[in-house]
Amino acid sequence: MARLVILSEGLTGKSHELKLDKTTIGRVEDNTFPIPEASISSHHCEVLLRGTDIVIHDLNSTNGTFVNGQQVTGEAVLKLGQILRLGQVEIRLEDASAQKNQPKKMPDQTMVIPQGVKLNKEPATKTASFDKSAFSKKSNTANKIFVAVIVVLGLVLVGLVVRIIIK
């Protein structure tokens, strides 16, 4: 049995097994496979099971339905491993039965898992220089002025008290 697995950040791992002849996908809850993401239309597309074929039918979505980068106009066949993109959300068609039969392999050692590519973001190529830091030493001028004003006010206050006592 086939299933759709979301690959996009924030929804990664959310999946839906294709058990029905017609599965609707969209942003609102009345869809068979609701995906709460702003770039997906309320009723975006349908996934139809026709014999051994899995067919994608776009429902005149605002941001389009794409199979491996090619826009779907009307209907298109989706094969295992292909990427379905609805708006900004990428979904892969997988074989759910093959995944269940395989034991989960645990890594033999600690692994670094890369984050992948983020769209519309420049790579971080700046290097930090410790000679000219963005955090400069704070000036003590304001503190010195504050202390001087307090000392002068204190002397004036002591002078007034002494004058009142002497009279």
WOHU-V402385 format. One line per field, one symbol per residue. psi: psi as a letter, one per 40 degrees, with the letter a starting at -180 (. if undefined). A space follows every 10 residues. Layout:
BEGIN
psi=???
END
This chain:
BEGIN
psi=iiihhheiid ehehihhgdi dhhihidiee idghhghdeh idgdiihhhg beihhhhhff ideihihfeh hhhbiihhih eihhhhbehh hihihddddd dhihhiidih ihhidahhif hiiheiihhe dgiegihhie dddddddddd dddddddddd dddddd.
END
